[in-house]
Amino acid sequence: MDWDAEKSLGYLPQQLHSFFQSEAAYLQRQLSLHQLTVVLRDAPDPRHSNHKIRVVNEENPLWYKALYAERGRMRRYLSLPSLDRIAQGLDKNFDPRNLSYQYDSIYRNLIFQRLTLGCEDLMDYLHPCLEVCDYFELPCRREEESINGKLIFSEDIPF
């Protein structure tokens, strides 16, 4: 089956909904907890009295920074409700005539990429979801490792 990010998750089989919904809930949590904050600190090499520099105190999630760099302006106040709709299974089809639910489409596509290609997130690698790859008949990259000369897949490593 072909993937269409402009359609709501309702057209997918029920067993795939949970993968998209849990990933949307995870992304929503990450976006609400991590927001770019900048603070003023004393300059390490002051050139005048009260010389301050801006320092990043907290950063946006990596996936959000990449999406922002790719698409230009992404608005957090539109992103959070969109991710919530997807997580609740209430997302709607994208309508290009009035741009309604455009963010739903953007985030469905991001989630699809994360579920089918895998991604690095918070110093960890998230593997592609085998069920989603199988449904869309996509090759699923899995990291292979060798332990004691036996070839195993990283999903099977017991730690």
C-alpha positions in Angstrom: 0.0 0.0 0.0 1.2 3.5 -0.7 1.6 6.1 2.1 -0.4 9.3 1.9 0.4 11.8 4.7 -2.5 14.0 3.6 -5.1 11.3 4.7 -6.0 10.8 8.4 -4.9 7.6 10.1 -8.4 6.4 9.8 -7.7 4.8 6.4 -5.0 2.6 8.0 -5.8 -0.7 9.6 -6.5 -0.4 13.4 -3.4 -2.4 14.4 -1.2 0.4 12.9 -3.0 3.2 14.7 -1.3 2.5 18.0 2.2 2.8 16.5 1.4 6.3 15.0 -0.5 7.4 18.1 2.2 6.4 20.6 4.9 8.1 18.5 2.8 11.2 18.3 2.3 11.2 22.1 6.1 10.8 22.5 6.8 13.7 20.1 4.2 15.9 21.9 5.8 15.2 25.3 9.3 16.0 23.9 8.1 19.2 22.3 6.3 20.4 25.4 9.2 19.6 27.8 12.0 20.9 25.7 11.8 24.4 24.4 14.7 26.7 23.3 15.6 29.0 26.2 18.5 31.5 26.1 19.9 33.2 29.2 22.4 36.0 29.7 25.7 35.1 31.4 28.8 37.1 32.2 31.1 37.2 29.3 34.3 35.1 29.6 36.4 38.0 28.2 34.5 41.1 29.3 35.1 44.2 27.2 33.2 46.6 29.5 31.4 46.5 32.8 28.2 44.3 32.8 29.3 42.6 29.6 27.0 39.7 29.0 26.6 37.0 26.3 23.7 34.9 25.3 24.0 31.2 26.1 21.5 28.4 25.2 20.1 27.0 28.4 17.8 24.4 26.8 17.4 23.3 23.2 14.5 22.1 21.1 14.3 18.4 20.3 16.6 17.3 17.4 13.7 16.2 15.3 12.0 19.6 15.7 15.2 21.5 14.8 15.5 19.3 11.7 11.9 19.9 10.7 12.3 23.6 11.3 15.4 23.7 9.2 13.7 21.7 6.4 10.3 23.5 6.3 11.2 27.0 7.4 8.9 28.3 10.0 7.2 25.7 12.3 4.9 27.1 14.9 4.9 25.3 18.3 1.4 26.5 19.1 0.1 24.7 16.0 2.4 21.7 16.4 1.3 20.7 19.9 -2.5 20.5 19.1 -1.7 18.6 15.9 0.4 16.0 17.7 -2.4 15.7 20.3 -5.0 15.1 17.6 -2.8 12.3 16.1 -2.2 10.8 19.5 -5.9 10.8 20.3 -6.8 9.4 16.8 -8.7 12.6 15.9 -6.5 13.8 13.1 -8.2 15.0 9.9 -7.4 14.9 6.2 -5.3 17.8 4.8 -7.3 20.1 2.6 -5.0 22.1 0.3 -7.8 24.6 -0.6 -7.8 26.1 2.9 -4.7 24.6 4.5 -6.7 23.1 7.3 -4.9 20.4 9.2 -1.6 21.1 7.4 0.4 20.3 10.5 -1.4 17.0 10.9 -0.1 16.1 7.5 3.4 17.3 8.3 3.6 15.3 11.5 2.0 12.2 10.0 4.8 12.2 7.5 7.5 12.7 10.1 6.1 9.9 12.2 5.9 7.6 9.1 9.6 8.4 8.4 10.6 7.6 12.0 8.6 4.4 12.0 9.9 3.1 8.7 13.5 4.4 8.6 14.3 4.6 12.3 16.0 7.6 13.8 18.4 8.8 16.4 16.7 10.4 19.4 18.0 11.5 22.7 21.3 9.7 22.3 19.5 6.5 21.4 18.7 4.8 18.0 15.1 3.9 17.5 14.8 1.0 15.1 12.2 0.9 12.3 8.9 -0.7 13.2 8.7 -4.1 11.5 4.9 -4.1 11.5 4.6 -0.7 9.7 7.4 -1.7 7.2 5.7 -5.0 6.5 2.3 -3.3 5.9 3.7 -0.8 3.4 5.9 -3.5 1.9 9.1 -1.5 2.6 12.5 -3.0 3.3 13.2 -2.6 6.9 16.8 -1.7 7.8 17.9 -3.5 10.9 21.3 -3.1 12.4 23.1 -6.4 12.5 25.7 -7.4 15.1 27.8 -10.4 15.7 28.2 -11.9 19.2 30.5 -14.9 19.6 30.5 -15.3 15.8 26.7 -15.6 15.6 24.9 -13.0 13.5 22.0 -11.6 15.3 19.7 -8.6 14.9 19.9 -5.7 17.4 16.3 -6.2 18.4 17.2 -9.7 19.7 20.1 -8.5 22.0 18.9 -9.2 25.5 20.2 -5.9 27.1 
